[in-house]
Amino acid sequence: MRADTVDLRRIFGRDIRYTVPLFQRPYVWNRDDNWSALWEDIRRTVERTEHAAQIGETVAPHFLGAVVFDETPYLSSSLETRQVIDGQQRLTTLQLFLYSARLSAAALNHERSVRLLSKFLENDEDLFDRAKHPDHLYKVWPTNADRDEFRTVMRGEGGAGRLAEAVAYFQQEIDAWLAEAVEPEDRLGMLVQTLREQLRLVIIDLEEHDDAQVVFETLNSRGTPLEHADLIKNLLFRDAERAGADVDRLYKTYWAPFDQDEWRVEQTTGRITRSRLDVFLTYWLTMRTQREFTASALFKEFERWLLSSAVPTEDVFAELTRYAEIYDLIDDHPLHGVEGRFLYRMKVLQTSTPMPLLLFLYGLDETVLPLERRRRAIRAIDSYLVRRALLNLSTRDYNNVFRDLVAAVARQPGHADEAVIKALSAMQGHHRHWPSDYEFRATLEQDPIYSRLVRRSVRILLEALEDELRTDHTEQLTVPVGEQVGAKLTIEHVMPQSWRDNWPPLENDLSEGADRDELVHTLGNLTLVTARLNPTLGNMAWKDKRQWLGKHSLLRLTHGTLLSAPPNTDVSDWATTWDEHRIRTRGTYLASLSLDVWPHADDLRTDPLSSESSSK
């Protein structure tokens, strides 16, 4: 490769097109991280140049960074053409700044500055057919995702995107800065001179045997770091280009949606924050390879898989598009039903490791995996995750667990439910095993789960029990869930944590309530109430609390197991008092109900999973 340091006259002062390949990422620079710093650099350089001119000295040029070009054939014009391998954000921003400066110059009627700046923005129209190729007018031609907005902005037609925001920002800053000068026209002339002569870039031109992909990857850490998705995009489109494919068609057909904001929003998984697209690609590649890799190794693992799989590039594009639609479906699934409630609980538990398995399951056509079998598989996964969460067991081996499940399902996709149940049943060891009915029941009946578990785990337990208590005769209200903040239900201790204020121990209690401090945190003493009702109830005595709950609560969890005796409970005058015996009795009932919500292997195998049960 050849490297040279040049000013903007060498870059923009001649008739040339710098084209950004469609497989590069869209424009991502912004005011706080990039535009303000660039403007500050340019402003200071101009002011140093002004001062140097007054005292007869010279000023050192200011370096703006480096760009990498690869020569491409001239297409449909006599204009020299370079493909931008790296530095497209910087080049695009410089064009936006030059355009903003021209707007400021036009506002001052400074024709000379307008003409000089125009030479840095537009090519000679005699060198191309304007009717056939109007976009050859521009020195820089951005990637597909930005072209419509770039054209609109450079025509002076406004816009509402990031490119338009950059122009508005730069013009506002330039205008305000010019207005500070005694002679704004002189300062404008100095700005134009500085732009032409004092700003430098390092230009790297690739030669015949240079690998543009390797250079692209090596330089991606400069400026705004590239996401792994950008590297993968670059790799796929370069492979397609080498194979002679119609890359524009591939982009429009498959990749264009991935360049939209919804795929570029940041998400946190574990302790790592990445774009939603990088997260999706990690899940998809884990499903595809059944290999473990770190988030930082996503691109290298993808490259390794691509080389070893020999899957045609267009097939890769098509598969990514298909599974992206599945991922959207999973992400936005309604909250009702077996699947919706499970997906909600998975989010609340902040557990994303099952996602590769879910992609696989939802990717199977119903002719291969019937809906009932998929739901049974999901119920097994739900049972495994929730039972372990409520027993406060470790999640650290879940990556291995769910990769093993993908492999098991891949061997018998038409019986994925049986494969999942069998594989989970075979899990051994503290970090992997599926808690038995005995372990699960004992924990729910005896353990002070409120004090031992994170609140979200307790909340999903109580929400699920409320769902289970509803019948076809119950008003079908949607049970508010934790993510619906406006209708959020909070956990209420029936016998308060500070029970000594209004809840004296029973007369025949020899321990004088010594065991209550743990008992109040058990399942039998917990219910759900609205966030507004919770502080009102406080530590009030049972007689008053019972009236408030009866008046304001609509939940079956409260009315059917607290204000009235649970089914098959032989306790007379149940609601007259609330004591240790009632807490343990209710806890036993709710623990039994939990076994129905999250059954173990044998019960899942015999459950027909009727449409009625799946619609709860």
Secondary structure by P-SEA (a helix, b strand, c coil): cbbbbbccccccccccccccccccccccccccccaaaaaaaaaaaaaaaaaaaaacbbbbbbbccbbbbbbbccccccbbbbbbccaaaaaaaaaaaaaaaaaaaaaacaaaaaaaaaaaccccccccccccccccccccccccccaaaaaaaaaccccccaaaaaaaaaaaaaaaaaaacccaaaaaaaaaaaaacccccbbbbbcccccaaaaaaaaccccccccaaaaaaaaaaaaaaaaccaaaaaaaacccccccccccbbbbcccccccaaaaaaaaaaaaaccccccccaaaaaaaaaaaaacccaaaaaaaaaaaaaaaaaaaacccccaaaaaaaaaaaaccccaaaaaaaaaacccccccaaaaaaaaaaaaaaaaaaaaacccccaaaaaaaaaaaaaaacccaaaaaaaaaaaaccccccccccaaaaaaaaacccccccccaaaaaaaaaaaaaaacccccccccccccccccbbbbbbccccccccccccccccccccccaaaaaaaccccbbbbccccccccccccaaaaaaaaaaccccccccccccccccccccccccccccaaaaaaaaaaaaaaaaaacccaaaaaacccccccccc
